[in-house]
Amino acid sequence: MMTKGGPSKKASRVAMLAFAMIATALLLSTTGAGAQAVPKRSAAKSTSATSPTMPAESGPCQIGVIPIAGDLFTIKKFGPLKFLDKYSHTSVAAWALDDLVVSRVRAAAPGSSVRRIAYTREELKSGGRREQNPFFYHAEVDIADFVRFLAPRLRCERYVVVHRHGGTHREYGIGISQYPYNGPVQLSAMMYIRVYDGGTFALIKEAQALMTDDTYIDRLLRNPFGGPSRELDRAMFPEKPADVVNNPVLRDGVRAMLTASLDKTLPPLLRHQGQPAR
């Protein structure tokens, strides 16, 4: 005859052992095969994807970065008359231009906690951006509204927005242009930087990202298109948009101009009043 309570103690020990085995199996499946079954989203499908090489972002935020360099590369073939111009665009998300922007802000503000503010394509379009209503787009108002929209998810002392901008000709943002009558082919990477107060959202400082000094002589001799650009051989103009993303000359040219212009323009914009220049 079994003693009272004997079977229940034994069953309890067996149940505990079985639970431990099941928990261990679930943990292994979650960190192993289960994790491999989850598809990875590429940067091409999400503007808010974070580079795995980025430093860990935690703690208080002193500078929040909202990069809108994006993955849009514009191809412009200008005709003899404006209505004969031909435009197309393609994604260059693989170039990781927004990640590059964040890295240059970090380099320009050593010792500061710099965090990237993530957003989706849908939020960008509904936040008063150019894509939503180009006829009533006002950068001063719409970009500030977009900062206010994103700020609650990450409170920062200041916000830095880097977005596409136009030069003195017809180039705008990141892209390549071909002028008629055997004219030049221009690769451009034109950006504008706005710094906002994290409490009042007032615009503190702003400037176009330039690789040269903003003087009359520099604009005339070294910066004739009003922003970072370089002339390429006409053979470099892409026959079709799909030829852009895997072209190292276009990729490296854009990244070099974007890096040079941000490294020159960001430090004085991020320097606190009274802080000496480096």
Stockholm file with secondary structure:
# STOCKHOLM 1.0

chainA/1-278         MMTKGGPSKKASRVAMLAFAMIATALLLSTTGAGAQAVPKRSAAKSTSATSPTMPAESGPCQIGVIPIAGDLFTIKKFGPLKFLDKYSHTSVAAWALDDLVVSRVRAAAPGSSVRRIAYTREELKSGGRREQNPFFYHAEVDIADFVRFLAPRLRCERYVVVHRHGGTHREYGIGISQYPYNGPVQLSAMMYIRVYDGGTFALIKEAQALMTDDTYIDRLLRNPFGGPSRELDRAMFPEKPADVVNNPVLRDGVRAMLTASLDKTLPPLLRHQGQPAR
#=GR chainA/1-278 SS CCCTTHHHHHHHHHHHHHHHHHHHHHHHHHHTHHHHHSCCCCGGGCTTCCCTTSCCCCSCEEEEEEEECTTEEEEEECCSSGGGCEEEEEECGGGCHHHHHHHHHHHHSTTSCEEECCCCHHHHHHTTCTTTCGGGCCHHHHHHHHHHHHGGGSCEEEEEEEEECBCSSSCBSEEEEECTTTCCEEEEECEEEEEEETTTCCEEEEEECCSSCCSHHHHHHTCTTSSSEEEECGGGSCSSGGGSTTCHHHHHHHHHHHHHHHHHHHHHHHSCTTCCCC
#=GC SS_cons         CCCTTHHHHHHHHHHHHHHHHHHHHHHHHHHTHHHHHSCCCCGGGCTTCCCTTSCCCCSCEEEEEEEECTTEEEEEECCSSGGGCEEEEEECGGGCHHHHHHHHHHHHSTTSCEEECCCCHHHHHHTTCTTTCGGGCCHHHHHHHHHHHHGGGSCEEEEEEEEECBCSSSCBSEEEEECTTTCCEEEEECEEEEEEETTTCCEEEEEECCSSCCSHHHHHHTCTTSSSEEEECGGGSCSSGGGSTTCHHHHHHHHHHHHHHHHHHHHHHHSCTTCCCC
//
